[in-house]
Every structure is written in C-alpha cells, then in structure tokens.
Amino acid sequence: QVQLVESGGGLVQPGGSLRLSCAASRTSITIYFMGWYRQAPGKQRELVANIHSSGSTNYAESVKGRFTISRDNAKNTVFLQMNSLKPEDTAVYYCYATRSGYKTDWGQGTQVTVSS
C-alpha cells in the first residue's frame, strides 16, 4: 500500500490561487497515474485532473485554463496549481495514485474553500 499525504488547501477569495501538493510514501515504485478528484457537499466525486508518468494530462472542462497539474516522477509527487478560483471550486480535494496492477490509493482529502 502507498500512503498519500496532501497539503495546500485552505480559504481563498474568488479570483485567488492555491497550490495543492500530494506526496506518495514510496518513491521506489512506478506510479502510472496521479491526480485529483473533488467532492462538494451534496454532489458526487468528480475528476479534476490527472497526469500520466509520461506527462500526458487530462482536465475537467470546468477547470481547463485555470488549473495546471504537474508531477515529479522521481519523488512520486503531484501538484495542482489552481488559479482564478471560483466559489464553485469549493470542495474536498482528494489525491489519488494508480500503480502497477491498477491498484489505486487515496489521500485523506484537503478542504478548499473559495469565499469572500
């Protein structure tokens, strides 16, 4: 099993920025996909963005042009730079990582609140 430790959430005003980080507890394994889901109160969990070890990325339509995902393969760490934040981005953000055998691990979640 791989533990994922998230950081960087918090309260920000509309139009502001936050940067989320997620580090895997093991760096000696290959993680194919890393990314972020989010879940707002009363809503289903949705994919925000993910990134393959090759660098290929995928974004939800609602965050394209505002969020940027990146990763450090050597450290098995993924980042989510969130700019131009909107109140509708308010949610708990969960990091995930998919490794060999399609095993997926999840972080504990970090709260992002966009409010004036």
LINURVEN-V686297 format. One record per run of one state. SS is the DSSP state (alpha for helix, beta for strand, coil for the rest). FROM is the first residue (numbers start at 1). LEN is the number of residues. If there is no record, write none. Layout:
ss:from:len
SS:FROM:LEN
SS:FROM:LEN
This chain:
ss:from:len
coil:1:3
beta:4:4
coil:8:2
beta:10:3
coil:13:5
beta:18:7
coil:25:6
beta:31:9
coil:40:6
beta:46:7
coil:53:4
beta:57:3
coil:60:1
alpha:61:3
coil:64:3
beta:67:6
alpha:73:3
coil:76:1
beta:77:6
coil:83:4
alpha:87:3
coil:90:1
beta:91:9
alpha:100:3
beta:103:4
coil:107:3
beta:110:5
coil:115:2
